[in-house]
Amino acid sequence: MTRKPHIVLHGGFHKTATSHVQSMLARNSKMLERAGVHYVHHRDTRKRLTVPVQCNVYNSVGMDWDPKISDEELREMTQAFLSELLEARPKRLILSDENMAGHCGHCVKRGVLYRWRRKLIEVFAQQFPNGVDEVHLGVRNYADFFASAYVEYLRSVTGQWFVDERMMRRQVMENMPSWLNILKSVVTFFPGARVVVWKYEDFRKIDRQVLANLCGPEIDVDQMKEPKDRNKRPTASGRAVHELLQMIHREGADYALEQRVALQEAYPRGPDYGSYDPWTLQERAHLTRMYERDIEDIRANPDITLLDPEKVLA
């Protein structure tokens, strides 16, 4: 009988240090392999698993999306991918993609945490007929998450689909986001899996524990090397976003969006220009209270393990 590897999924969410985790795993992939731990590069997971799932789901919910992938085609594609991974017979298999529940654009356009999340997570999970053993996820203060999601959205949006900051803010405040509801879907569709969650605000204190949880007990994460390329993709400053939005209102979305790279270079995020924050003090306080309340509910949920920095660092 073929031994089933211990399958670990790092499913995001966006803007919770996912890129750093992926870079660390990729940088140390050879070290992991020597211990029988195989990390699947996130680009491969995205191309051969996440994107086919998305194409299938978007058409199933009534979107006119190309390519159109039927249930049967999806299963053939994803099983071929997983079969290739299992041929090497790893002891532990790690897959990572922050797009499992959807894209940042979904959050911005509707002011919700991933509009199609339930169906996307369900179909994603169905591609693992024998289930997964662990699912690891990061969450973040709603005010900061949606602000960062809006900056990410502005990177690639076209004038046709542009959503103004004011509409995004209004919709977020009306829809009352809930990480707990998303995590409940993860628990439902990955039955039997250990669901581990951390707060982005705690990440710098517990980053090595997050990696240790992903890599397993045979890996000494203190020996893992930092990524060689520290030139991370730059993030637009609050001033750059402000100037872009002003230009959109003056010149139109199509013209202004063509200038986004130039604006980012003119107003780089750093000591002179801080991060983007669209919220009023009252809005931020309200979103923070909601987040803190939801964190307490997550901590109390017996189906979810919330990493506690005090216990990790003890």
C-alpha positions in Angstrom: 0.0 0.0 0.0 1.3 3.5 -1.0 2.0 5.6 2.1 -0.1 8.8 2.1 2.0 11.9 2.8 1.0 14.4 5.5 -0.6 17.1 3.4 -0.3 20.7 4.6 -2.1 23.6 3.0 -1.2 27.3 3.6 -4.3 29.0 2.2 -3.5 32.7 2.8 -5.3 35.0 3.4 -4.0 38.0 1.4 -1.9 40.6 3.0 -0.9 38.4 6.0 2.8 37.9 5.2 1.9 35.2 2.7 4.7 36.2 0.3 7.3 36.1 3.0 6.2 32.6 4.0 6.3 31.4 0.4 9.7 33.0 -0.1 11.1 31.3 2.9 9.8 27.9 1.9 11.1 28.3 -1.7 14.5 29.5 -0.5 14.9 26.5 1.7 13.2 23.9 -0.5 16.4 21.8 -0.9 16.9 21.7 2.8 13.2 20.6 3.2 13.6 17.9 0.5 16.4 16.2 2.4 14.1 15.7 5.3 11.3 14.4 3.1 9.3 17.6 3.0 8.3 18.8 -0.4 7.2 22.4 -0.9 5.2 23.0 -4.1 6.0 26.4 -5.4 3.0 28.7 -5.1 3.1 29.5 -8.9 2.7 25.8 -9.7 -0.1 25.4 -7.1 -1.9 28.5 -8.6 -1.5 27.5 -12.2 -2.5 23.8 -11.9 -4.9 23.8 -8.9 -6.3 27.2 -7.9 -6.9 28.8 -11.3 -8.7 25.7 -12.7 -10.9 25.6 -9.6 -11.7 29.3 -10.1 -12.6 28.8 -13.7 -14.9 26.0 -12.8 -16.6 27.9 -9.9 -17.0 31.2 -11.8 -19.0 29.5 -14.5 -21.0 27.5 -12.0 -22.2 30.7 -10.3 -23.3 32.2 -13.6 -20.2 34.2 -14.7 -19.2 34.2 -18.3 -15.7 33.2 -17.7 -13.0 31.7 -19.9 -11.7 29.1 -20.1 -14.8 27.1 -19.2 -13.8 24.0 -17.2 -16.3 21.3 -16.4 -16.4 19.3 -13.2 -14.9 16.3 -15.0 -12.2 18.3 -16.7 -11.3 19.9 -13.4 -10.9 16.6 -11.7 -8.7 15.3 -14.5 -6.5 18.3 -14.3 -6.1 18.5 -10.6 -5.6 14.7 -10.1 -2.9 14.7 -12.7 -1.1 17.5 -10.8 -1.5 15.8 -7.4 -0.4 12.4 -8.9 2.8 13.9 -10.1 3.5 15.3 -6.6 2.8 12.0 -5.0 5.1 10.1 -7.3 8.2 11.3 -5.3 6.5 9.9 -2.1 7.3 12.8 0.2 6.7 12.4 3.9 5.1 15.8 4.0 3.6 17.9 1.2 3.2 21.6 1.6 1.0 23.6 -0.9 0.5 27.4 -0.6 -1.7 29.9 -2.4 -3.5 32.9 -0.9 -6.1 32.8 -3.7 -7.9 29.7 -2.4 -10.9 31.8 -1.2 -10.7 34.4 -4.1 -9.0 37.6 -5.0 -8.4 41.0 -3.4 -10.6 42.5 -6.1 -13.6 40.4 -4.8 -13.2 42.1 -1.4 -12.9 45.6 -2.8 -15.8 45.4 -5.3 -18.4 44.3 -2.8 -16.9 45.3 0.5 -17.0 41.7 1.7 -14.3 39.1 2.6 -14.2 37.1 -0.7 -17.6 37.1 -2.3 -17.4 33.5 -3.7 -15.4 32.1 -0.7 -17.7 29.3 0.3 -18.0 27.7 -3.2 -14.3 28.3 -4.0 -13.2 26.7 -0.7 -15.6 23.8 -1.2 -14.5 23.0 -4.7 -10.8 23.5 -3.8 -11.2 21.0 -1.0 -12.9 18.5 -3.2 -9.7 18.2 -5.3 -8.2 16.3 -2.3 -10.2 13.1 -2.3 -8.3 11.8 0.7 -8.5 15.1 2.5 -5.7 17.3 3.9 -4.2 17.0 7.4 -3.6 20.7 8.2 -4.8 24.1 6.9 -2.8 27.2 8.0 -4.2 30.7 7.6 -3.4 34.3 8.6 -6.0 37.0 9.4 -5.7 40.8 9.8 -7.5 43.8 11.3 -10.3 44.6 8.9 -9.3 48.2 8.5 -5.8 47.3 7.4 -6.8 44.3 5.4 -9.2 46.3 3.2 -6.8 49.2 2.9 -4.1 46.8 1.7 -6.6 45.0 -0.6 -7.5 48.2 -2.2 -3.9 49.1 -3.0 -3.4 45.6 -4.4 -6.6 46.0 -6.5 -5.3 49.3 -7.9 -2.3 47.5 -9.3 -4.2 45.8 -12.0 -7.7 47.1 -12.3 -8.9 48.6 -15.6 -11.0 51.8 -15.9 -14.1 49.6 -16.7 -14.0 47.9 -13.3 -12.7 50.7 -11.2 -14.4 51.1 -7.7 -13.9 54.4 -5.9 -12.5 54.4 -2.4 -15.7 55.9 -1.0 -17.8 53.0 -2.4 -15.4 50.5 -1.0 -15.5 52.1 2.5 -19.3 52.3 2.5 -19.8 48.7 1.4 -17.3 47.4 4.0 -19.1 49.3 6.8 -22.5 47.9 5.6 -21.5 44.3 5.1 -19.7 43.7 8.5 -16.8 41.4 7.5 -16.2 38.2 9.5 -13.1 36.1 9.5 -14.9 33.6 11.7 -17.5 32.8 9.0 -14.7 32.1 6.5 -12.9 29.9 9.0 -16.1 28.0 9.7 -16.3 27.2 5.9 -12.7 25.9 6.0 -13.6 23.7 9.0 -16.7 22.4 7.1 -15.0 21.6 3.8 -11.7 20.2 5.2 -13.2 17.8 7.8 -10.7 16.3 10.0 -8.0 18.8 9.2 -6.2 20.8 11.9 -7.0 24.4 11.2 -4.3 26.8 12.5 -4.7 30.6 12.5 -2.5 33.5 13.3 -3.0 37.2 13.6 -0.9 39.2 11.1 -0.3 41.7 13.9 1.6 38.9 15.8 3.5 37.6 12.8 6.9 39.2 13.5 6.9 37.7 17.0 5.9 34.2 15.9 7.1 33.9 12.3 9.5 31.0 13.1 6.7 29.1 14.8 4.4 29.6 11.8 7.2 28.1 9.6 7.7 25.3 12.1 4.1 24.4 12.1 4.1 24.3 8.3 7.3 22.3 7.9 6.8 19.8 10.7 8.9 18.6 13.7 11.8 17.2 11.6 12.8 20.7 10.4 14.9 23.1 12.5 13.5 26.4 11.3 16.3 28.3 13.0 18.6 26.9 10.3 16.4 28.2 7.5 17.9 30.9 5.4 16.3 34.2 4.5 15.3 34.8 0.8 18.2 36.0 -1.3 16.1 38.6 -3.0 15.0 41.2 -0.5 13.8 43.6 -3.2 10.2 43.0 -2.5 7.5 44.4 -4.9 7.0 48.0 -3.7 3.8 49.0 -2.1 2.2 52.3 -3.1 2.3 54.9 -0.4 -0.8 56.7 0.9 0.3 59.8 -1.0 0.6 57.8 -4.3 -2.9 56.4 -3.9 -4.3 59.8 -3.0 -2.7 61.4 -6.1 -4.0 58.5 -8.3 -7.6 58.9 -7.0 -7.5 62.6 -7.5 -6.2 62.1 -11.1 -9.0 59.6 -11.7 -11.6 62.2 -10.8 -9.9 64.9 -12.9 -8.8 62.9 -16.0 -10.8 59.7 -15.9 -9.9 56.2 -14.8 -8.3 54.9 -18.0 -5.8 57.8 -18.3 -5.0 57.9 -14.6 -4.5 54.2 -14.2 -1.8 54.3 -16.9 0.1 56.7 -14.5 0.1 54.4 -11.4 3.6 53.2 -11.8 5.0 56.7 -12.3 3.0 57.9 -9.2 4.3 55.1 -7.1 7.9 56.0 -8.1 7.3 59.7 -7.4 5.8 59.0 -4.0 7.5 55.8 -2.7 6.4 54.3 0.6 8.9 55.2 3.2 9.9 57.8 5.8 8.4 60.6 3.6 5.2 58.9 2.6 3.4 56.5 4.9 0.9 53.7 4.2 -2.5 54.1 2.7 -5.4 54.5 5.2 -8.8 55.5 3.9 -10.7 55.2 7.2 -11.9 57.9 9.5 -11.0 57.6 13.1 -14.5 56.4 13.9 -14.6 53.9 11.1 -11.2 52.4 12.1 -12.2 52.2 15.7 -15.4 50.3 14.7 -13.6 47.9 12.4 -11.0 47.3 15.1 -13.7 46.5 17.7 -15.3 44.0 15.2 -11.9 42.4 14.6 -11.1 42.0 18.3 -14.5 40.6 19.0 -14.1 38.1 16.2 -10.6 37.1 17.4 -12.1 36.2 20.7 -14.7 34.1 19.0 -12.0 32.4 17.0 -10.0 31.7 20.1 -13.0 30.1 21.7 -13.8 27.9 18.8 -12.7 24.3 19.5 -12.3 23.5 15.8 -9.6 26.2 15.4 -6.2 26.7 16.9 -5.3 30.4 17.2 -1.5 30.9 17.8 -0.9 32.8 21.0 2.4 34.7 21.1 2.7 34.4 24.9 2.5 30.6 24.7 4.8 30.4 21.6 7.5 32.6 23.1 7.2 31.0 26.6 
